[in-house]
Amino acid sequence: MSIGKLAITGFPGWLTTALLDDLLAHPAQAPDELVLLAHPANMSAAATAAARYPWRSSVVPLELGAPLSVTDALRGVDVLVHTAAVIHVRRTDDWYRINTQGTIALANDAKRAGVSRFVMISSIAAAGKSLPDRHLVEEDASKPMHHYGRSKLLAERALLELHEPGKFEVVILRPSMFYGPPVPQRHIDVYKRILTGQMPLVGGGNFNRSLIHIDNLTQAVRLAMVTPRAAGQTYFIVDRSIYTTRSVVEAMAEALGTKPRYVHLPAFMAEGAYQVDRALAAAGIYVTPIHLLGEAHWHQSASCSKAERDLGYAPAVELREGMHGAIAWCRTAGKL
């Protein structure tokens, strides 16, 4: 069924572009009209990107964490998909200002405007890490391991307090790291490290990881927008298979047509980096390489069974196929 008037934050972006392309391929669920909320610095790019799509659209400035209300722009909107957030920051306070307080302010604007459903793209980081022999499920207590995950969890909790069945329905999606075209530069940099034999591998790489292909994620978002049973629920959105850090690198290398060569790092280095990351965070400081190394020795895997049961989610793209598609896109685009 048509979702009427759709608002999306974080446009233009990787997920938002993929979602609109997915809606083009599923016209029965496509919107009648779009409200695209873009960062003020991206307004021109958003207007250009919006012209690719056949639906009537407007582009509205949105800066999460700033005091400007968007209530008027959201009047008449049926569904809002909130993708905008920050992952890497200069100061830890930015996560809470943007991901938490900015999301809460947006949700309050949406509720005042009469938006029927608010779909938040959260993160598996809000849940924390998993055990070696057990994948996360939605009933588990959430124990985020760093400020980014905690900023997402606090936003989730605040949104669920605003949830009103039949009036302002909240759906929370917790995807793992996603991959696939259009491939962002940070993933292209990883592919280049594999090609040059400079890929770090911590502790042998035998740590469970959930990933999700971008096509699987857009399917889940599309279903979350229209499925009645999803109201008030939280879902892990991941590929059905569970990978390891080593198997992910091997899939990348296979798609690149090379053999993986590693810079082996002992697991204690990652634990040391995590402790340094925590100490820096206590002082409000964030250093991306230290943070990334500090989580490289965790297991972080989740089950998508609840999404399959409630939403009809059916992830079709698995790791090897997905990586081949990502590398093919990079080569066609002249990125590799």
N, C-alpha and C positions, 0 to 999 in steps of 0.2 A: 504494500500500500504506500501511497505517497506520504511523505512526512510533512508536507505543507511548507512552512517557512523555517529554514535551517540557518542557524548561526554557528560559526566556527571561529575559535580563537587560534592565534599562532599562524595565520596565513600571511604570505605563502611559506610553506615549510614542507619538509619531507613527508610527514604523515598526512598533513592536510591536503597536499597535492595528490597523494596516492588515494586518499579517501574520495575526493571529488572524481578522480578517474574511475574508481570502483563504482561510484554511483552512476556514472555515465554508462557503464556496462550492465547496470541493473536498473533500467528506467522505471520499473514498477515501484521501486523504493526511492526514486530520485525526488529531490525537493521541487517545489514550485518557484521558490525564491530563496536567495542567499543573502545573509548578512555576514560579511567577512571582517573580523576584527583583527587589525594588524598593528604592530608596533608603529608609533609615529614615524620612525626612521625608515620604515618599509612601505609607506603608503603608495609610492609610485610603482614599486615592484608588485605590490598587491593588486593595484588596478590593472596593470599589464597582464598579470597572471589570470585575473578574473575574466578577462576578455576571451580566454580559451574556451569558456564553458557557455552552454546555451541558455542558462537560466538567468532571469532578471536578478541583478545583484547590486549591492551597495557595499562600499568599503568604509569602515569606521575605525578611527584611531583608538587603540587600547594599550595603555602602559600599566601593567600589573604593578601594584605597589604605589601607584600615583593616586591622588585624590579624585580625579575626574570620574564622574558617574557615567555609565552607558545605559542607564535605565530606559531613556527615551528611544535609543537606537534598537533596543530589544523588544519593544512593544509589538505584539503580533507574532512574535517568534514562537514556534511550537517546540522545537528541539534545539538545545545548545550543546555542542561538542567542544569541551575545553581541553585543548592540547598544549597551550602556551605554558612554559615553565623555564627555569634555568637549571642546568645540571652542573656546570663548572662556573665558579664564581671567584671574585677576588677576596671577598670577606664572607665569613659564614653567616652573618646577619642577612645577607642578600637572599639566602634560601628562604628564610622565614618571612621577610618582607614581600617577596614576590610569590613564592610557591604557596605559602600559607595565607598570609593576610591578603595578598592580591586575589587569590582564589575565593576566599570568603567574601570579600567585597563584591566580586563579580557575581557570586551566587546570590547575594542579597539583592543586587541590581536585577538579576534575572527573575527572582521571585516577585519582586515589586512589579516588574513588567508583565507578569502573567505567563512566563515561560512554563510549559507543561513538563518538560523532561530535561534534566541537566546530566550529561554524560561526562564524567571526569576521567581523563587519562592520567592515572596515577603511576605507580611503579612497583615492581616486585621488591624494590629497596625498602618500601614501607613495611614489609613483613620481616626483613632481616635475612639471616642465612638459614640453610636447611642442614639436616644431619646427613652423614655419608650414606645411610641406608634408608632414608625416609624423605620423601618430597613434601614440600609445603602444601597445605590445603587451607581453604578459607577459614576453617574453624580454629586454626592455630592462633595462639596469642601473637600479636605483632611485636617484634623486638628489633627495630631498625638499628643498624650498626654505626650509622653516621648521621650527620645533620641533614643531608639531602633526603634520606629516607624518612627521618623524623619530620621534616617540613611537609612531606607528602602525607604522612600518617595524620598529622594534626589537621591538615586540610580535609582529608577524608572524614574524620570524626565530626568536624564542624558542619560539613555538608549533610551528613546523615542526620544531624540534629535539625536541619532545615527541611528534611524530607517530609512531604505530606502526600499520602496516597491519593491519587486522582487529581491532585492540584499542582504540586511541585515535586515531581518524582526524580530522585537521584539514583544514578547508576555509576558504580565505581569499577573501572577496569585497571588491573595491575599487570601491564605487559612486562616481560623481561626485555633485555636488550634486543632491538630489532635490527634486521639487515635486509639487503636487497636494493634494487634500483628505485629511484635515482640515488646512487651511492654518495654519502657525504665524504668530505675530505678526510675526516679522521679515520674512516675505514680504508680509504685509498692509501693513507700513510701506513697502515698495518700491512696491506698487500705488498707495498714496496719493501717493507722490512723483511717479509718472507722471501721476496725475490732476491734480496741482497744477502740473505743468510744471517740477518741480524734480529731475528725474532726471539724475544725473551720467553723462557718457559720456566715457571716457578714449580719447584717440588715435583718434577716429572709430569706435571699437567694432568694428574688424575683427580681432578676436582669436578664434581657434577655441575653442569650449567644448563639452565633453560635458555633458549633463544626463541625468537619468533620472526618468521619471514614477514615482510611488510604486507604481502597479500593476505596472509592469515590474519594479521592485525586489522586491516581494513574490513575484512569480513566480519570480525567480532564487533567492531564499532558500528557497522551498519545494522547488525542484529540487535545490538544494545539500544539503538535509537527507537526500535519499533516493538520489541518483545515485551508484552505486559508483565510477564513473570519476573522480569529483571528489576522492576521498581524496588528501590531500597536495598539492592543486593551489591555485593562485591565479588569480583571474579578475577582469578589469575588467568591471563591470556598468554599462552605459550604454545610452541610447537608440541605436538603430542610426544615426540621422542625426547629423551633426556640425553644430552651430549656431555662431553668432558672438554676441558680447555685444550687438551691435546687433540681430540678428534675434530674440534672446530678448526684448529690450525691446519690439520691434515686435509680437511675438506677445502680450505682456502688454497693450500699448495697444489692439490690435485686440479682444481679449477684453473690455477695459474700455469699448470703444466710443468711443475717443478717438484723437487723433493724438499720437504721441510728440513732446514738446518737451524739449530737452536743455540741461543745463548742461555745455558742452563744456570738457574739461580736457585739456591737452597730455600726451602720454605721458611726457615728462620729469618731470612731477609725480609720476607713479606710481613711476618709478625712484627719485626722491628719497625718497618715502615708504618704499620698500623698504629703502633704506640706513638710514634713521632707525629702521625697525622692527628691523633687524638689530642696530643699536647698542643700542637699548633691550633687546632680547632678551639681549644679552651681559651686561647688568646685571640680568637676571631680570625685566624689566618688560614688560608686554604692554598695548598700547592698541589697542582693536578698530578704530576708524576708520582709524588709520594702517596697521594690518595689512591691512585690506581694500583700501585704496587701493594699497598696495604690491604687490598681486598682480593688479591690474586690467589690466596691460599684458602679461600672459603668455598664451601659447597653452597650453591644457590640454585635450587631446582624446585619446580612446582608442578602440580597436577592441574590439567585443564578439564577434569571430569565434570566439575560443576557447570562450567560454561557449555560443555557438550550437552549436558542434560537439560539445562534451563533455556539456553539460547538457540540450540541446534547448531552450535559452533562445530565446524568440521574442517580442521586445518589440513590443507591439501598439499602444501609445499614443505618438503623436508630439507635437511641441511645440504646434502650434495647438490640436489637440483637447484636450490636457492643460491648457493655460492657460484655455481656455473653461470646462472643468470646474471648475478651481480658483476662477475668478472667480464662477461660478454658485454654488459652495458658500459663498463669502464673503458674497455678497448674501443667500442664503437664511438664513445664520446671523446676519445683521445686522452683519457686520464692515465692510462698505463702504457 
